[in-house]
Amino acid sequence: MKLRPSLARSMARFLALAVLPASVAGITAVTASASKSPGAPTGCQLSGPVKHVIYLVFDNTHFTRDNPSVPSDLEQMPHLLNFLTSNGSLLTNDHTVLISHTAGGILSSLTGLYPDRHGVGVSNSYFYYPPSKIPAFSTAFKYWTDLVDDSTGANDALPNMVFDGQKNTPAPWVPFTRAGCDFGGVSTANIELENIGTGPFGDMSEAFGTGSPEWTDAVASSAAPSGTAARAKAFTDYVGIAIHCAQGGGICASNATNVANSRADKLPDERGGYLGYQALYGAKYVDPAITGGNACVNNTEGQPVTDPFGRCGFPGFDWALAKNTLGYVAQMQEAGVPVTYAYISDAHDNHTSSFPAPFNPNFPRASGPGETDYKAQLKAYDNAFATFFDRLAADGITKKNTLFVVTADEGDHYAGGVGIPQADGSLAYSHTNCSWTTTPACPSNQIGEVNLNIKPKLPAGTPGFVVHNDSAPTFYVNGQPDRTDSTLRKMERDVFALNAIDPYLSSSPAPVFVQMADPVGEKALHMINTDPARTPSFTAFAIPDYFITATTKQPPSAGCATDRDCTPKCDSNPCVDYHFAWNHGDIQPEIATNWLGLVGPGVKSLGIDSQTWTDHTNVRSTTLALAGLRDDYVNDGRVRIEAIETKALPQSLIAHRATLLRLGNVYEQVNAAFGQFGLDLLTASTKALKSTDETRYESIETSIADLATQRDTLAGQIKAALNAAAFDNQALNEQQAKAWIAQAQSLLDQASALAAS
């Protein structure tokens, strides 16, 4: 995960970067067997043999090798890889969404919606236009019901998770809790508290209420000196861990303590209403609820999960290591929480390094393929999974009664050179900032993204703007000008014409950007939601080695020798920054391509399936279909019937199977962000934006808008029919489906022709 785009998560991570052994922390934690209760609560009504759902999402963890001579992440976790391939299906041609970042990818998998409908089109942070029309910052990581402007609500009173009709996006736990199942969340985007905000619409205010003891704790923590236990206290106690309790109370009503600690689970826009539901927010209340009263949960190594100061509770998002996350999942399941959704942080960042960094002396730095610490981290992850699966099996939680869904948020592009082989079989990399102007120049085993400060590179007269720092930066121009504004149009051309030196590719300047989209193209890619204040002026997709920022010229005190064109990382622009080397957000195949593992009742044993094209929105529909549940809205995704046994499907998904598959496949190519339709329209958009002929620009834009409108209409009809077949047992109309297939193919052909024109 790239830390900088998410202020909320990066600040949180700085506060929580250690899990201390019990011998150091002086803590007694619950034993693994203290609260075992493998059977789901009797009120939990899932499908047939499915009694548990275990959903795991990794941060930037790869099936494909980043270096041909180094086993991939999953290859270095054989206990997980073999579990998926020996017991179920591993689909390795999965795709993420745009912008391809952690928040957006996870939220699409959780909801079955593209970003234009779940609300987070740009992540892990974004800007929006308040009444002043000067862009204002917001993080994408907030609790589910938080507003864009969670400080006052005055600048943008719409939800961060904004849905159709500007309502709050339906919450992913609702089908489960309505079915009588407690739903546990561990570190997963926006389903637990993400920060300790105490503004009128902040996380703490939303969950506990202004003036509550918990809210007062957060105020005190925020006022405490940085780097102290007092500063970390509220974060440790309330962020990152939650249980949304079942209809009727579930674990929230299991004893007087839990009743006292639970709070209203407020979802005011939920279809059909959601009154009377309760939740436990934070490790302070969840840990004793799932351990029989103990204040701490053990990780898979038998040690308590703590903050850096040895206090039981949430360790931080970067320290959502496999051993910690899986320890929480197992403990929740054993305590009778049958549905758990959990996040595991990446293994390719050294979260324990003490390398100096501009933000914090303990800030992590990137590791390269085959590097010693990277291999050790993956080995630790593999050990955690071995222990986890053994523990679940001892509890009677197995593939026979449990649906396992395992995936990752998106892929990455590795920005770096080739490691130098070492005697122990590892590869060594250079962890220093460098550029082509340094002496010596960047070595062949250099690691790190190419930081480019774009602002000094643009000509005088460029309007004021900010960017969402990224390999695919979104630009927000002051005043929110119309896309046809002549000054904005010139800026788009200037940005696309920018050349710089990527030392991994050449010693000569070359184009930085490969594709562009303004609001017309962004809409076709599902990046524009129902909040008009959040629409970017344009998005530029770069060569993936780059990480683009936009700051003013740096004075000497910021790390530059003179007040000139440079970045603070080193006295040049661009500059290689070794702290980060795994870039995403962009459009390249290694970033777009992902994987999905399914194991459990009703899942086919396909092993590795590298052919079936799928994307994140299908995860939701497939999970609910196997669990025997449904959403109260139409999903953008479809049920992956290719990976489900016939006996587990309704008749409506068995009849006309060949046509269903053809329809589903063409639907994805015409509707998915990384489907051929979207990619072709992005190519056409780039031609329009870089053109100096405004007549040609407008002609292409009009064609893109027209095709996208036709696509949206057709996709709406197809997904309604696919959802009805999956969840209402309504058979597909064969002739209508064939007509839709022909229409979709026509749109694909037209988009291809426009891209080639």
C-alpha positions, 0 to 999 in steps of 0.5 A: 500500500502507498501510505502517503495518499491516505492521511488517516491511515498513514498517521494511524500507522505511525502511531502503531508499528509494533506487536510486543511479546507477552514477556516484554509487555507483561500481558496475559492473553487468552489461550487459543482454546479459551473460547472455542465455539465452532458452530455458528449461532443458531440464529445465523441462517446461511446457505445449507452447509455454509456455517461460516464465512472467512473473507481475507483481503491482502494489500498488494500481494501477488500471484504473478512473479515480479522477477522471473527468478524469484517465486511470487508472493503466493508461491512463497506462502505454500500453505495458503496457495496449496489450500486454495488450489487443492480445495477450491479455485484460484482465479488469477485473471481477476482485475481491479478498478480505477483508480487502482488503489487500496480503498477503491479496490477493497470497497468494490469487492465488499459492495459489488459496485464500481467506484461511481456507485460505491462513491470512492472514485479516487483513492486513497485520498481525494480532493473536492470543491467546497463553495470557494472552489479551491480544492479541499483534501479528504481521505477515502478511509473513513467509517462507512457513514462519514461525510466528505467534510467530516469536520463541519459538514458545511463544505460537502455534506454528502457521504464519503461512501455516496451511492445512487441518489446521493444516499449512503452506500449500502453497508456490506454487513447488512445481509449477514446481520439481517440473517442473524449472523454477527459480522466481525471486521478486522482492519478492512476499509471503512467497516470499522472506525478508521481514525479518531476524528472528533469533529461533528461528523468524525468517526468517534462522533459517529460511533459514540457521540459527541461528549461521550467518554470514548469521544473524550478519550479521543480528544485527549489522545489528539492533544497528547504529545506525538509519539507517546502512549497517551497519543496512541491510546484512543487509536489502540482502543477504538480503531480497526476492530469491530463487530456488527451484531446480528438482528436480535443482538448477537454477541452484543446482547450475550452478557451485561458487559457487552450490552453496556459496551455496544452502540447503535449501528446507525445506517440511516439510508439503508434500504428497508431500514436498519433500526435496533441493530448494535455494534461493538467498536474497537478492541477495548470492547471487542477483545473481552467480548470474544475472549471471555473477558480478557483484554487481549487477543493472541496472534497465531504465535501465541503472543498478545496483539498490542500497540507499540507501548505494549497495550492490548488492542489494535496494532495499526493498519501497517501491522495488520500482519498475517499473524495478527489478523489471522489471530483475530479472525480465529478468535472471533470465529471461536467466539461465535462470530461466524462471518469475518472480513479481515485485511492483511498488510503487504509483505514487501514493505519493511514495516520494522525498518529504522531507515530515516525518512522525511515523515518519521524516523520509523517510517517503513521502506520498500524491499525488492523481490528476493530481498532477505527481509521480504522473504522472511516476511513471506515466510512468517506469513506462511507460518501464520497460515499454517497455524491458522488452518490447523487451528480452524480444523481443530475447531471444526471450521473447515472447507466442508462448512466454511466459505473462504474468500481470499483476494487482494486489492490490486497488483503493483508495478515494481519500480527498481533495478535488479538485485545483486545475488548473495551467498544465501540466495537472496538479492541485495538492493541499494536503499539510497535516494539518487538521481541521474545527477548524483555521483555516482549515479543510481546503481543497477540494483537501485530500488525506489519509485521515481518522484516527480514534482510536476509543478515546476515543470509546467510553464508560467501561466498554468492555473493553480491546481492540486493533485492526488499524488500518485502514479496516476495523478488526478488534477483539480484545477482551482475554480472547477473550470468547465472541461472546455475552458481554454486555459484548462485545455492548454494545461492538459496538453502541457501535462501530457507533453512533459518529458523527464528521465526515468533512470530505470528506462533511459538516461534521456528524457522521455514522455512521462504520461501514457494516457489521459481522461477528463470528466467525459473519459472518467465517467466511462471508467466509472470514476465519477460518482453522484457528488459533483464536487468530487469530479477531478478536472482530469486524470493523467496515467504515467509510466508506472515507475513515476510517483507524481506530486505537485508542490512549489519550488523547495527552499534549501531548508526542505532538502534542496541546495537552492530555491529551484526545480527539485524535490526534497528527497534529493537535489534534483527533479525527478529523484528516486525515493527508496522508501517506496517501490511498489506503485499502483493506481495506474493502468498497466497489466501488472497493476490491473491484474489480480487474483481471487481464491474460493474454497468451501461448499459449492465451490468447484475444485478447479485449481488454478484458473488463469483463463476466466476473466473476472473483476472485483465487482464479481466477488460480492455476488459470488460470495452472497450466492454461495452463502445463500444471501442477497443484497437489497440493490443491484450489483454491478458484478455477476455470480462466477458460475464458472467456479460454482458446482451445478448443485449449488446453483439455482435452476435460473443459473443452470438453464441457458448456461452457454448464453449466460456465460457469453452474456456475462463475458461480453458484459464485463468487457463492455462495463468493467474499468479494465474491460476492452471498452473502457481501455479503448475509450481511454485511448480515444480520450487521450487523443482528444485531450492532447489534440490542438484541434478543438473541433477534433477534441469535441468530436471525440469527446462527443463520441465517447460520451455517446458510447458511454451513455449507450453502455450505461443503458445496456449494462443496466439492463444486463446486470438487472437480468443477471441479478434476477437470475442469481437471486430471484430465480428468474430464468434468462430470456434467451432471445433477449440475451442474444440481442444484448450480446449483439448490442454489446459487441457493437459497442465494443466494435465502435469503441475500438474504431474510435480508439483507432481513428 
